[in-house]
Amino acid sequence: MFEKDLSLLEFPKIRDIIAGYCAFSRSHALTLALEPSTAIDQIKARLEESAEARRILELEPGFSVNGLVDVSKQSRLAAIGRTLEPKTLAEISRSLGVLRRLKSKMSEAAYDVPRLYAISSEIGVYGHLEKSIDKAISPEGDLLPDASAKLAIIRERLRAKRSEVVEKLQNYIHSDATRRYIQEPIVTEREGRFAIAVKAEYKGEIRGIVHDVSNSGATVFVEPFATLDLGNEFKELEIDEIREIERILSELSKLVGSVASSIESSLEAAARIDFALAKGHYSIRHKAHEAAIYEPTASDPAVIKLDEARHPLLGSAAVPLSIELGRDFSVLVITGPNTGGKTVALKTIGLLCLMTQAGLPIPASEKSRLPLFQGVFADIGDEQSVQAALSTFSGHMSNIARILINVQRASLVVLDELGASTDPQEGSALARAILMHLKAKNVLTVATSHYTDLKVFAHVTPGLQNASFDFDPETLTPTYHLTLGMPGGSNAIATAARFGVPPDVIDNARGLLAEGARQLEELLTELQAEKKRLEDLDKILSRQKESLQSQNKALLGELKNLREQRQAILQQARDSIVEEVAALQKDLKLARSALDREKSQAAITNAREVSDLVRSHLKKGIWQSQTPMVSKEDEPISVGDRVWLKEAEIEAVVTGINAKTGQFEVSSGPLRFILGREGLSKTAATTKAAAAPKVSVRFMGRNIGLELDLRGKRADDIEPLLDEYLNGAATANLPEVRIIHGFGTGAVRSIVRELSSRHPLVASFHSAPRDQGGDGATILRLK
């Protein structure tokens, strides 16, 4: 990057602004020396540091390195043996304290600011040095009375000796023998010695040493021989004090000198952090963001994308600019009215690219994305600023020659008023040749011009694109809005009229304008007017669209309410029907339950009669069996084994086993049974089969347990389950059963006890004992 281009694009002014946010002199100097980089990793690191600094300032706005002083020079002097003054040592201690707090803060926020934390790791820890200085030196830079034990003793002796000397001199002053010789009854110090004021004419009356004489000569200051020894002792103590102070300061200076290089590195790291904080302050103050930067490749070519970009030096007066350059064209020719914003646009594009490569946030949205440039070149008038343009043709050509010699592919070139300040035909031809040269090198270029030939050239040449700043045809003022794809008129005559040029001059100028040029300007003006009309129409249509959308939303809301009302009416009717059906179903269920109970009672009575008949025949000897020897209960049983039926007390043969349920199918003569394993015992010996009885019974039910668990069952399922279980229990001649229903809400318990109270097989019921479930179970005694 050339310093001339940085200056033309006003980059030094940006450095000054950022430096104004620095709290440390070293970071201030670092900012003023800042230049754009071409190393992509360094740029990204600087941008990330800026983003981290903004993050930490948003969380803690007052965070700063205020109070930090560059003490590197003093520490280097200490390293070469120089004894530092107390105020210098106090300044070093304060700076070490700031470094300590800075390092601590970065450690606390390490997760949120990893890059700044990494920089802070270069800050040393100087706890011992800081404590040593603070123990001897006050924050104001004064040596403390107890800086050392020896110094404290010396100073205590000095105080005592001073009191002794002063007291003796006071006695001398007020003595009757010497009172008349005294000029003033006070004790003074002269050249570090204690003396009394004696009238000059009586100086021979008081034996001692004269240390001073007043300006008038009327008073001499005498140290009497009587206090000379005390004064000498006091002076010796003062010398001891000075030597002890020198020793303390020397030791502290050596401690500083021993870490001088580390202090230098720590201050450098603190300066980098403070520089990042300055960028963070700038970012918050100017609503700036870090643009995404990338290194162009064949698949990802150089494209400038700026979104809502503003010139950093214009503040709130800046008009946002959104532009994309490099995707469909590499050269952009901007035309439009004078004072319409063309130069500002050039500077905005070039300056924001420089700021990004310097690692600075730019006043644009976070959507902005910029390529890495090896060079950014500018040709703007010698005294060009945002408000005025002053240049000469020779100055332009000298600068453009420099640009064309040094430019390379990965560069950005911005050219203001290309080909101006000379013959229009030659200037236009030269401008076209320069743009073609830059296009051939595939250099991204933005140029401004008023030449009509250049507008046409940009329109018909591939790779070039026109753009214009709009001009309001009604108010004859620029809008500062950039439109791509359309050339703009200079509107020089209209601008002159707006600035107060007399009407007759304006009319004469229009008459002198060439027919073709006038027609082109009129055409461009008409296009601007048509564009404005279309924009106004678009705004009207947008408002109408919003109104229709609002009405549509309201209608949809009303339709939704109607549907909800309709649904509520239907639901109410449905609920009413469901309630009526539920009532009918309840009546039917009660009727069916009554019929089932009667049927069940008859079946149970019949079963008992059959069972009694079978047992009676067995007892009479119609079919008898010899009780076999029974093997162990847990011995496995297979098909073909002979088993003993515990409940029926007869022997049978296993004819099948259900693998799913674990139940056994057994036969004893013509009798067939399906039983669980607990109802069988394997026999150890076979017996001779007896004659078949005349009564045949097939028992297909499962074994009935002594309890029924209804926990988790639906209310509608409880009655049939309980009824079926009680029928089985009655068939199995169980005298008493336990129904487990749990505690819960008590609903299942209520249903069980209500059904039990009216069941024909239940004699009575009560809550189970505590060890059998308490109120969570009910004991039913069967009839």
N, C-alpha and C positions, 0 to 999 in steps of 0.2 A: 504494500500500500504506500502511495506517495503522500507526503505531507501536504502537498498542494491540493490534492483531491480531498483530503480530510478537512482542510481549511475551507475549500469552496462549498463543501456540504455541511459546514458548521459543526463538525464533530467536536472540536475543542470546546465549544460552548456547552455541549452535553457533558463533557468531562468536568467542567467547572460546576455544573449543577449537581452532579453526583458527588463531587468533592465537598460540596456544601453540606451534605448529610453526614460526613465523616466526623467522628468524635475524637480521633487520634491523629496527631500530626503525621505519623508514619504512614497511615492509610490514606491521608489526604495527599501526600506526595505520591503514593502508589497509584491513586486514581488519576492524578494529573499526568502521569507517565503512561497511562493505559493506551494501547493501540489495538486495532482489530487483528485477530489471529487468522491463520489459514490452516491451523491444526484442528481437525474436527473433534478429536477427543478432548482437547483443552477447552474448546468452545463449549461443548456439551457439559463439561464439568463446571465451568463458570456459570452457565445458565442454571444448572441444578443447584449450585450454591445460592444463587439469587432467589430461586423458588423456595429453598429451605429457609432463607433469611426472612422472606415475606411470611412464611408459615409461623415462624417463632414470634415475629412481631405482631401478628394477628392474635396470637394467644397471650402475649405479654407486651403490649405497646411500649412500655417504658424501658424495655431492656436495652442496655447500652454499655459501652466501655468507658463512660465518662470518668475522668480522674486519672486515666492512664497517661503517663508521660514517657517520652522516649529517653530512657536513662542509659542507653547503650554506650554513649560517649563517656559518661561518668564511671560506668562499670569497667570500661577498657582502661581508664586512667588508674583505677584501683588495681587492675591486674598488673600494671607495670610499677606498682609500689607507691602510688600517690595516696596520701591520707585525705579522706573526704571530709567535708564540713558536716556538722550535724544536720543542717537544713537539707543538704544533698542526700544524706542517709535517710532522713524522714521521707523525702520524695521517692526514693527507691523503695522504701517499705510500703508506701501507699500504692505504688505501681504493682508491686508484688501481690498486694491484697486484691487489686483489680484482676490480675492474671489468675489468681486462685479462684475468685468467684466466677470468672468467665469459664474456666475449665470445669468447675462444678456444674454450672448451668448447662453446658454442652453435654456433660455426662448424663444429666437428668433427662435431656431431650434427645438422647442418642438415637432412639428408634425413629423419631420424626425427622431428624436432621443428620443422617449418617455422614454426609460429606463434611459438614462443619464440625461434627464430632471428630472425624479423622484429622482435621487440621488442628483441633484443640489438643489432640494427643501429643503434639509437638511442644506444648507449653509445659515447662518444668514445674516441679514442686519445690518450693523454697520455704517451707514451714519453719525450719530451724533458723534460717537467716532472718525471716520476718520477725520471729519472736525475739531474737537477739537484739535487733535494732529497736523494736518497740520497748524492750526492757530498759534500754539506755537513753533513747531519744523520744521526746514528746512528739505528737502529731504536728505541732507548730514548728518543730526543728530545734527545740531547746534540749540541752543535756539534762537529764533528770537528776535530782539530788542523790538518789540511791542507785546511780548507774552501776556502781560497784560497791562492795562492802568497805574497801579502803577509802574510796572517795567520800562515802558517808561519814567515816570517822574523821577524815581530814576537815570536812566542812563543819562538823560539829565542833572540832577544836578551833577552827577559825572563828566561829560565832562566839565561843567562850573567850578567846583571846581578844577579839574586837571589843567585847563588853568590858574586859579588864582594862584595856588601854583607854577606852573612852571614859570609863569611870574615874581612872587616875587623873586624866587630863581635866575632867570636870572639877575634881577636887582642887586641882592646881589653879583653875580659873577662879573658883569661888574662895580661894584662900585669902585671908586678910592681908597676908604679906605681898601678894601679887595682884590683887584685884584691881588696883589703880593703874596697872600697866596694860590691862587687857582692853583692846579696841571693841570687840564683840564677844559676849559670853557663849561662844559656840566652838565645837570641835570640827575641823575640816580635814579633808584629805588633799594632799598635794604630792603628785608624782608617786602615788602609792604609799605615802607615809602620812601618819596622823600629826596634825599641827594645831596651834592656837593662834588667834589673831592678836598681835601685839602692836601697840602704838609705836610708830617708827622712832620717836624720840626716846623710848625706854627699851629699845631692843638690847642694849647692853646690860640691862637689869635682869634679864632672864637668860640664863646660860643654856644654849642649845644650838641646833642646826637650823639655819634659815633655808627654807625650801622654796619660797616665793615671795614676791612683793606686789602689792596692789598697783593698779594703773596710776593712781594718784600719788603713790609713794608714801601715803600716810599710814599704811598698814604693812607689817611684815608677818609672814607665817612661819612660826618657829616650832620646831620639835624639841621640847626640853630634854636635857640629858637624863632627867629623872625617868623618862618613859622610853628612852632609846632602846634599851634591851628588850622591852616588851614589843616595841615596833619591829625590832629585828626578828623576834620569834614569829610575829604575825607574818612578816614578809617571807620567812622560810616556809611557813605553812602554805602560803599562796603559791610558792614555787612547787611545792609537793602536789598541790591541787592541779596546777597546769600540767605537770608531768603525768599525773594519773589520767587526766582527760585525754592527753595525747596518746597514752597507751590504749585507752578504751577505743578511741576513734581509729587508731591504727589497726587494732584487732578486728573491728567491724569492717574496715575497708578491705582487709585481707580476705575476710569471708566473702565480701562482694566480688573481689577480684577472682576468687577461686571458681566462681560460676559465671564469669563475665560472658563467655561464649554461649552458655546455655540461656542466659538472660536475653542475649541478642536474638537467638532463635525463637524464644518465646514471644518477644516483641514482634518479630516478623510474622509469626502465626496469628497473633492478636490483630495485627494490621490487616491480614487477609480476611479474618472474620469480620472486622469492623467495615472493611470495604464491601463485603457481602451484605452486611446490615444496611449500609448506605444505599445499595441497590434495592434492598427490600423496602426501605423508606420511600425511595423514588417510585417504586412500583405501586405502592399503596396510594401515594399522593397523586400520581398521574394516571391511575387505573391502567397500569401497564402490565403486560404478560410476556412470558418467554416464548418466542416463536420456535416452532419445531425446525431444526436445521438438519440437512442431510447432504451427503456427498453424492452428486449426480453420477448415474451409470447409464449404460446403453438402454436398460429397461426402465430406468427412472431418471429421465433427463432433467436438466435444470429448468424449473418452473417457479417463478415468483408468484406467491399467492398471499396477498395482503387483504385482511378483512377488517373493515371499520378502522383503518389506519389513520392516525392524526399526526400532524407535524409537531414534534416535541416542544418547539419553541413558541408555539402559538397559544398554548393553554386551552382555555374554554372556547376561544374564538375559532379554533381549527374545525374545518368541515371534514367529516369522515370520508375516507377514500377506500373503495374496495376495487381491487384489480387483480387480474391473473395474466401473467406474461410468460410466454415460452412454450405453451402447449400447442397452440395452432399457429402461432407466429412468433418470431424472435425480435422483430423490430416494430415498435409502436410510435406512430407519429401523432402527436397531440396538437390540435389546433383549437381556435376559439378566440373570444374577445380579449383585448388587453385588460389587465388586472382581473382576469377571470379565474386564475388559480393554476395556470400551467406550470410556472416556475415552482410554486409550492409543491405541486404534485411530483415534479422531478426530484426536488430535494427530499421530499418525504420518502420516496422509493429508495434513493441512494443512501440517505442517512439511516433509515431503519435497517438496511442490510449491513451497514458498518456497525451499528450498535449491536446487532445480533452477533456478529463475528467478534465483537469485543466482550461478549458474554453479558450484555446488558438487556434488561427487559425493555420492550418497545410499547408505545401507546397504541395498541391494536388488540383485537380479540385473540383468544387462545387458539382460534382456528387458523391463524396465519402460519404459513410454512415457506421456508426460504432455502435455496440451495447454497452450498459453499462456493464462494467466489475466491479465485486467486488474486483478483484485482478489481477494485471499484474505481472507475475513472469518471471525472466530471469536467465539463466545460460550461461554466456559468460566468457572466460578466465579472470584470475585475473587482467591482464594488457591489456585486449583486447581493441583495438581501431579500427577505420575504416581501418587503414593501416596494423596492425600486430596482431597476436594472440599468447599469452603466457599463459599456464595453466598447472595444474597438475591433475592427476586422483583423488587424495584425495580431492583436492579443489572442483573439479566438483561434486564428490559424496556427500560431506558435503552440498553443496548448493542445489543439487537435492533432498536430504533427506528433507531439510527445505521446499522445494517447495511441495513435495508430502504430507507432513504433513499438510500444511496450505491451499493447493489448494481446491477450491470448484467449484461447477458446473459453475457458472457465472464468469469464469476466462479465462485469456489468458496466455499461457506458451510458451516461446521461448527458445530453447535449441540449443546451438552451439556445433558442433562436438560431438554429443551424443555418449557416450561409447568409446571415444578416450583415448589415453595415457595409454592403457593397452593391454593385450593379445587380438588380433582381434576377436577370437572366443568368449571369455567370454564377451568382450566389446559389440559385436554384439548381443549376447543373452540378456545381460542386457538392451541394448537399446530397443530391441523389447518388453521386459517385461515392461519397463517404458512407452512406447507408448501405449501398450495395457491397462495399468492401467489408463492412462489419457483418452483414448478413452472410457473405461467403465464408467468413470465419465462424459463423454460428454463435456470434456474441450477442447476448441479450442487450438490447439498446432501446432507450426511450429518448425521443427528440421532440422539441417543440418548434413550431414554425408558423409563419403567416403566408407562406408561398402557396398559391393555388396549384402550381405545377407539382409541388410536393404532395399535396392532397390527392391529386389524380394518380401520381406515381404510386403512392401507398395503396390506393384503391385497386389498381390493376396488377400489381406485382405480388406473386405468391410469397408468403413469409413475412409480408408487411401488413400492418393493420392501422386504420385510421381510428382516432378517438377525438372527442371534442368536449370542451366545457360549455355547458348550455348558456344561452343568453335569452332572457325573458323579452320577447318582442313587444310586450305591452308597456313594461316599465323601463325597457332599454337598460337593464342592469344584469350583470352576470349572476348565475345561480350557484356556481361553484360545484355543480354536479357533473361528473364525468360520464359520458356515454360512449361505449365502444362501438366501432363499426360505422360511425358517421363523422364526416369532417365538419368542422365548424367554421363559421364566418368570423372574420376579424372584427367586424362591426366598428371599425376605426372611426368612421364619421359619426355614428350614433354615440360612441363613447366620448368623442370630442364635444358633441352637443351636450351630453350629460355633464361635462365638466365646465360648461359655460361659454363655449366658443360662440360668437355672435351668429344669429340665424342666417344672415346674408352670406357669411363665409361658408356655412354648412351647405346652403343651397348651391352655391357656386361649386363647392367640392363635388357634390353629387352630379352636377352637370358636366364637370370635367372628367368624371370617372368613365373609363371605356365601357362601351355598350356591353361587351361580353362579360367583363368583370362585374358590372352593375347587375346584369341578369343573374350571374352566379350568386352574388351576395343576396339578391332578392329571393332566389330559389332556396338558398340555405336558410334565409329568414323565414320563408314560408314553411320549410321543413321543420324548423324549430317551433313555429306556431302550430303546425299540424301535430307535432310530437306532444306539445303541451296540451293541445285539445284532446288528444288520445289519452294522455295521462289523467286529465280532468275527468274524461269519460270513464276511464278505468276506476277512478276514485268513486264516482257516482255509482257505477255498477257494483263496486265492492260494498258500498254502504247499503245498496238495495239487497245485495246478497246476504249481508249480515242481518238486515231487517227480515228478509224472508226466512232465513235460518232461525231467527228468534221466534217468528210467528209459527213456523213449523214445529219448533220445540214446544211452544205453548199448546198447539193442537195435539201433538203427541202426548203431552201431559194430560190434557183433558180426555183423550181417548183411553189412556191408561187408567184414569180414574173411573171412567164408565165401565171398562172391562173389569176393574176390581169390584165395583158395585154389583155388576152382573154376576161375577163369580161368588160374591158374598151371598146374594139372593139364592143362587143355585145351591150353594153349600148349606144354607139354612134349610132349604127344602129337603136336600139330601139327608141332612142330619135328622130332620123330623121323621122322614121315612125310615131311616135306620133305627131310630128309637122305637118306632112302632113295630118294626120287624123283630128287633131284639126282644121286645116284650112278648110277642107271639112265640118266638123261639124258646123263651124261658118257660112259658106255659107248656109248650110241647115237650120240652125236656123234662119238666116235672112229671107230666103225664107218663112219658116213656120210662122214667126212672121208677115210677110206681109199678108199672107193668113188669119191668125187668126184675124188680125185687120180688114180686109175686112169682114170676117164672123161676127165678133163682131159688126161692124157698122151696118150690115144688121139686125142682131138680135135685136140690140138696137132700130133701126128704127121700126121694126115690133112690139116690145114690147110697144113702145110709141103709135103706132097706135092702138093696142089692148086696152091700158090703156085709150086713148082718147075716143075710142068707148064705153068702159064700162061707163066712166063718162058721155058720151053723153046720153046713155040709161037711166042712173040714173037720169040725169037732166030732161029727157023727161017723167019720171014717170013710166017707164017699171017696175022698182023695186025701191021702196023708203022705207026709214026707218025714224022713228022719233028719233031725237036725245034724248037719255035718259039722266036722271040725273046721273052724274058721281060721284062716291065716292072718298075718299082720295086716292092719288097716291100710298101710301105705304101700303094700305090695302092688306092683303094676298089674293091670287086667287087660287081657287081649281077647280078640274074637275067638270063641270056642271054649273059653274058660267057664268053669262052673262057679256061680256066685250065690251068696245068701242075701235075700231081700229082707232088710232089717224090719221094715214096717209091716210087710205082709207075712213075715216069718215063714217063707217058703224058699226052696232052692230053684235056681233057674240057670239057663245057659246064655252067654253073651252072643248075640247074633249080628251085632253091628255097633259101630262107634261113630258119632258125629264129630268130625275134626274141628268144626267151627265152634259148636256150642259145648263140646266136651261131654255130651250126654251119651248114655249107653242104652241100646235096644236089647232087651232080654226076653226070653220065652220060657214058660214053664208049662209044658203040655200045650193046651190050646190058649193059654193066657199070654198076652203080649204087654210088655211095659217099657216105657221110656223114662229113665231115671238118671239123676246125677250121681257122681262118684261117691258122695257122702252117704247114699242110701244102699250101697253095696259093700259086701265083704267077700273076698276071694276064698273059696273053700279049699281045704287041703285034701279032701277025699271025695270020691264020687259015691252016689247012692243010686239005688235002683228006682227007676221011675215008677210012680204009682199010676193007677188007672185014672183016666181023664174024668173030671167032674162034669156034671150035666150043665153047670152054669159057666158061661164064658164072659169075662170082663176085660176090656181093653182100656188101660189108663194112659191117656196121652198128655196129661198136664205135667207141668214142671214141679219140682219140689217147692213146697211153700215154706218160706223162712218165718222166723218169729218176729220180724219187723219189716216195715215198709218205709222207704225214704222218699218223701215228697218234696224235698228242698229243691228249689229252682224250677218246679213245674208250673205251668200256666194254670190259672184258676179254672179254665174250662176243662182241663184234663184231670183235675183232682177227683171229681166224683166218679167217673168210670174206672179210674185206676184203683180207688179205694174200694168200690163195689166189687170189682173183679178179685181183688186180694182177699176181701172178707169172705167171698164165696169159696175161694180155695182153702182159706184157713178153716172154715166150717167143715168142708169136706175132709180135711186132714185131721179133724177132731182136736184142733188146737184150742185150749181153754182161754188163752190170753195172748194178745199180740201188742206190739209197740209201733206206733205211727210217729215217724220223725218228720217234723215240719219246720224246725228251726225257730228262731226268734223273729228276726226281720221286722216287718211292720205289724205282724200279727194277723195278716189277712189269711194266710194258709191255715193257721191254727183255728181261726174262727170257722172257716169252711169245714175243716175236719170234724170239729166238735158239733157243728150244726147238723152235718150229715149223720154223725154217730148217734145223735139224740133221737133220730127218727128211723134209723136202720133196723130192720126186723131181726138181724143176726146179732146185734149188740145189746148186751144186758146192761152194761154200765161203762163209764169211762172216767178217768182222772189224770191229772198231770203226773208225769213220770217222776220217780225219786231223783234226788239231786245227782247221784252218781250215774243215773241213766239218761241225763239230759234235762231234767227239771221241766220248766215251762216250754222247752224246745221240743218236747215229745209228749204224746198222749198214750196212756195205757187203756186198751179196750178189753173188757171181759165179755167173751162171747157166750151166747145161750147154748 
